[in-house]
Amino acid sequence: MRRAAEAPLPERAPVGATPTLRSRLTFRRPRPLAIRLYAALFSDLGLLGAPARRRALRFALRSLPALVAVGVGALVVLRAFEGLPSSWPQVAAMGVLAAVLGALVWRRVARAAAGEAAGYREQLELGALFVVAAYVVAQATSAGGGESVFQPVVYLVMAFLVAFLAPGVGAGLVALAVALEVLGWAGRGARVWDLPEAVVHAGFVVVFAVLYNAVLAARLAASRREERAAVERRIRSLAQAAREFRILGGEEGQDPAARERRWTEAAVIEIEAAVAGALEVATAALRSHTCALYWLTEDDRRLVLRDCRSASEAIARGPLPAGEGPLGGALKRRAPVRLHGEVKGVSYYADGTRPAALLAVPVLEQRGGHVRGVLLADRVVPAPFDDADEKLLVTLAAEIVRAVEAERLMKDVRQTREQAEHLYRAIERLNRKTKLLEVLDELVGAAADMAPVDFAAVALRDEGEPDRVRVVRVAGEAAGATALEGHAFGLEEGLVGSAIRMDAVLPAAELDLARTPILGAVSLRGLAALKILPLKAGEKVLGALILGARARGAYARERVRQLEVVAAHAAQSIERARLFDQTERLATTDGLTGLLNHRTFQERLDAQLAQAERYGKRVSLLLCDIDHFKSVNDTYGHPVGDQVLKAVARTLAREARATDVVARYGGEEFAVVMPETDAGGAMVIAERIRERVGKAVLETGKGPLRVTLSLGVATFPEDGPRKAALVERADACLYHAKRSGRNQSVAAGALRAPQRAVAGS
């Protein structure tokens, strides 16, 4: 048997090769004993000759656990196991039950070792056999049909199964146990006096299952809560240690990302490992009673224990005053302190222990020489420390400092890299924007990615009035921030105006922002830090980016330099966006009147008609012409004629609605497209325009001048189902208005009415 067990496994056959009989026998999974006996029985009977017989055998083997559970459960219901087993059927049934249950348990253990999870069917089969086995034991040990001393085994088995099996399987097993109790009572004749016993047994089964499941669930929930609390405590501890080691610096108020948190945790763990190694070396080399590292808190007023190695359990872990005792002396002198004999002033033992010798070494940073803590060693035996001991402890303190500074350096490198990535991404995004509002939004977003921003604004010089500055974009939660958008002020007013005039980053020093005029006469409350960065394109300062934060000192020099680079690129993008807007305006508007040109009018009319046709809405078209415009040019000259055209265009733009399309149709003709407007509404607007133009007086060198308009109105779809027909109809109405005396509005419906009247007569 040993040689067979130790024999090496044969090599696996290649994929796709036809396995030989030897390979099939070698790699066939060994089957449980009961199944092998069952298969041998069928083989001896000659039932394995055909594929159908093999399928029947597999079905029978798969059904065997369920058949055994049902069969033995039926025997339990019939109370066939009452009293100790005395006949061979009882022994045989119990043997089959034990064999099948053992085979299933063995198979589950083997599959669990291979990493396979139990399915619902396997769980249900195992659970049902365990429940039936528990009832067999309880029934077999009952005395004369009374209650068995092993009846609690049923409840314990049920609690065990409910705890470890799936919830649905557990509920099914509880139902099985209750069914066995009820059917057993019915099998005994359904006597009324036997019902309480069955009810009690079934109730105990349910209660044990429910209570154990509830207790287990509560315990798991408590464990999860404790685990989460432990993790949160560890994270807080790491964050506190990182602040004490100056790893977090000024970022403690920010919500760190998961990656930053992992870096911080790793840095603290590295430092703690270095501290632990130094303390181990010091304890072994100096033969000290206590060797500990006390670190200064952020306010440099207290010392907290970071780590220690001591034979005493009375080491004080609470904060100690930083200016008292030997530890305070080492901090103040910035030099080692050696004491022996009766050492007084030792406060780091809670039980008042006085060491016979003490050595305290300050932990000094290499850059700047700042004191960060104290590394100490003491002895309770009268053996003073010597120069070699002091040199060793000073060296170990320097190693601790080097570990801390190395992690800080790694953090600085990482932050520099991330800031550079933010800078490159911001420049790349700014270069992609062509619309002014998109550039402004991107500028504010890029600044918020690179520095703390609780208030942000962009102020630009007015293109028409260079001495005026207007706030065009505002973001943030500072007091009154939302009301600042659109606020205008002179270039000589406020800190922003000074920054634009001087082309300088302001303020150079901290100011009382609540009392300092910043945006003109407006100050900003609730901010402790402010930076105003000019937006300069070439030699021209276009405006300024204003950033504010609640945290004092939020804008370090390196951050400001990076923000200046972003501001310079943003200024180029703003200039480019303005040029793009100007080019677009030149391509779509009339150079004299500023209205849309004829080509753009045709495109907008096509779009409005397509939308109206799709959604079943109306669109009205208004065509108007200045009456006797040729005589105006002949009498007053073409410059006055141009002034008349501009004045009429301003009136049209002012009187039209925001959704209307106003365009210069050609010469002295204008057009207005009015979406979602019927003929009646269009006539109201046409008359209003006509009256406003007729009342306007234009002063010229030859005296005051008044002009009038003739207007034609047509509505889609009733006056024209297509654009050409609609324009032709509106033009016909305009021609009718001019032929009928001018200075009037004519709708297409008014022209159709007389025609219908003539046809009727």
Buried (B, 14 or more C-beta within 10 A) or exposed (E): EEEEEEEEEEEEBEEEEEEEEEBEEBEEEEBBEBBEEBBEEBEEEEBBEEEEBEEBBEEBBEEBBBEBBEBBBBBBBEBBBBBEBEEEEBEEBBEBBBBBBBBBBBBBEEBEEEEEEBEEEBBBBBBBBBBBBBBBBBBBBBEEEEEBEBBEBBBEBBBBBBBBBBEEBBBBBBEBBBEBBBBBBEBBEEEEEBEEBBBEBBEBBBEBBBEBBEEBEEEEEEEEEEEEEEEEEEEEEBBBBBBBBBBBEEBEEEEBEEEBBEBBBEBBEBBBEBBBBBBEBBBEBBEBBBBBBBBBBEEEEBBBBBBBBBEBEEBBEEEBEBBEBBBBBBBEEEEBBBBBEEBEEBBBBEEEBBBBBBBBBBBBBEEEEBBBBBBBBBBBEEEBBEEEBBEBBBEBBBBBBEBBBBBBEBBEEBBEEBBEEBBEEBBEBBBEBBEBEBBBBBBBBBBBBBBBBBBBBBBBBBEEEEEBBBBBBBBBEBEBBEEBBEBBBEBEBBBBBBBBEEEBBBBEEEBEBEEEBBBBEBBBEBBBBBBBBBBBBEEEBBBBBBBBBBBEEBBEEEBBEBBBBBBBBBBBBBBBBBEBEEEEEEEBBBEEBBBBBEEBBBEBBEEBBEEBBEEEBBBBBBBBBBBBBEEBBEEBBEEBBEBBBBBBBBBBBEBBEEEBBBBBBEEBBBBBBBBBBBBEBBBEBBBBBBBBBEEBEBEBEEEEBEBBBBBBBBBBBBBBEEBEBBBBBBBBBBBBBBEEEBBBBBBBBBBEEEEEEEEEE
